[in-house]
């Protein structure tokens, strides 16, 4: 038999119990204080009432006149009973200076000695006391009766303590009713508030909430992806370490508006958008980010949840994959052409024309070697030389002639270590791809590449094409992510030149576009060779376009 331990009370339940006990203690304490206070006040009030009645009786001329008669009781007893009835006191006792009663609520007590103190009254003083007499404990007042300057009798008026207690109990009953109503109202209010709290805490107790908070904080700081939460006014409500790193922000970010973070305009616009964004690609100074936004709503806009993924390395792999795919296609085509040429050579040999076969094969080899020699002679930097050879083969397959200008000169070892080969491939590869796209389909399609250094301070990369050129009105827009003059492809358009500008800006260079001499567009990149600072590399992507 499995024993199930009771589950700890939820936080809402604990708060409800604590508040209910607190209200009960406060109400009970107030009731006790009020009871004691009211009892004391009731006894004081009873003493004042008894004093007023006793003095009124003592000052009555008829009382002094009755005392002078042979039988004072005959006239004073009816008068005392009437006063008791009219003033709501329990007894009015009139006595002689010795304390022998002339009146009493119980006739058999008339003539008996008064139970209580009369010494102070015989001295002319009116006083009150609590004393147990024939009617039980009572609060009584005793005052002298004067006839001229002589004390001829005493008057005592009193209210039984039992009667006082009954009055206090009646007040206490009403107070307890009010207190019970207050307790019930407080309990209902506490229940309503805690019911709402239970909904917000999902019935979890304090330990569970604390544990969830610890997991929440650990998860936020552990994930590499960026997480950003914005409130309804687009202020940062929460950001994890990954989000700060990917956005390139530091310091106190929580509470600041998104517009104050200094992010690129396109990324700021995506974060401020009211509609959700799905897998949007945005560029920062160093990274390529995929942004997803989802509004948090519950009848009204409460904020936005933003996730950020760094796809810089993924873009690099995609660029390399595109390049490899292009190389593969070029090799496949060249293999097909090589097979055709081999069949031609074989056929010439079979026809007995060996000399012509040798001449045909030698001419093809010389042409390929001449192209390689031309590129390597102009650009001996191995990565760029390999890129140019590969792009030349790709361009030839698309019917575009790619040539390296005669004034190109880039020796191996000239480039500093801070200017990585990957960034150069990103810059030159995207520019060549855009130029080939622009020139393809035209008359005499041609792309000219120039790579040289001016002194020891600056690297110049220039790519010209024979395409339609760039509209001057779009001279700046072509470098923005998402801009393209061609239909969107499966992978999207308008990222290549944005990556080029990102890499150029990171190395402190410049990127311009102008009209080429023979028509078309000419893109020129200038990168400083001194004072460059190595920063994280941006991916090479050969899928750029304009």
MOBELLIN-V329668 format. One record per run of one state. SS is the DSSP state (A for helix, B for strand, O for the rest). FROM is the first residue (numbers start at 1). TO is the last residue. If there is no record, write none. Layout:
SS&FROM&TO / SS&FROM&TO
This chain:
O&1&10 / A&11&59 / O&60&60 / A&61&67 / O&68&71 / A&72&87 / O&88&90 / B&91&95 / O&96&99 / B&100&101 / O&102&106 / A&107&109 / O&110&112 / B&113&113 / O&114&118 / A&119&122 / O&123&126 / B&127&133 / O&134&135 / B&136&147 / O&148&149 / B&150&160 / A&161&201 / O&202&205 / A&206&222 / O&223&225 / B&226&231 / O&232&234 / B&235&239 / O&240&240 / A&241&247 / O&248&256 / B&257&257 / A&258&260 / O&261&264 / A&265&272 / O&273&276 / B&277&283 / O&284&287 / B&288&297 / O&298&300 / B&301&310 / O&311&311 / A&312&350 / O&351&353 / A&354&378 / B&379&379 / O&380&381 / A&382&397 / O&398&400 / B&401&404 / O&405&408 / B&409&410 / O&411&420 / A&421&439 / O&440&445 / B&446&454 / O&455&457 / B&458&465 / O&466&471 / A&472&474 / O&475&476 / A&477&479 / O&480&495 / A&496&506 / O&507&509 / B&510&515 / O&516&520 / B&521&528 / O&529&546
